[in-house]
Amino acid sequence: MHIKKGDTVYVRAGQEKGKTGRVLHVFPRKMQVLIEGVNMRKKHQQPSQKSPKGGIISLEAPIHISNIGIYSSTLSGPTRVTMRTIVDGGKKTRVRICRKTGEQI
């Protein structure tokens, strides 16, 4: 999966198209991510010890990764990502590369 927790992403499609946010959680099996402040949903919650009043709260809902792209600050927009293997001495590491600029993410 080319998206990781903490990445800044751009929503390319759907109801929240055009918004950007930071990835809070990644669900690799479902191919979905949770983005801060994007795709907010209302939830009715009963009173509990954490929230004695209860009521209606807003939560982020997951978005499929096909609808988002990694946000590039140099391009001021979304970019596609490719993976490359870099050999350091005898150690191989896979890094994410921006397709438009060629810089490492």
Steps between C-alpha positions, in 0.01 A plus 500: 500500500647836400329703775622503859387648828597867527501570124320806369252391237267665247147366439465452123143369477175480690302734720814644667686564170767771524565474874835418655580342836739287700458120509402386850466126439551253214286189447709292254261204473207725409724732291365801690644790700369733769576867428488778759199730449383332178187287441341594833197299614260548791462232767241483777672402824344390827622654825806327644780575745706664223213720381240529777264705283514281191344657191603531137873492423693544172745231389719452193395213273750302288562581131620251238859557387397519134333833580805667651852595397808610690518880521826650377585836655739587215227441238218634722286206396472122485763275350535135414756286678740232384718271710875458443757280668814682612813306594698653789819299546350152532161615624198531270223744583178579312419869473203692361577733209282785366434427131483863388810639676700183569562599863479258790188523717 
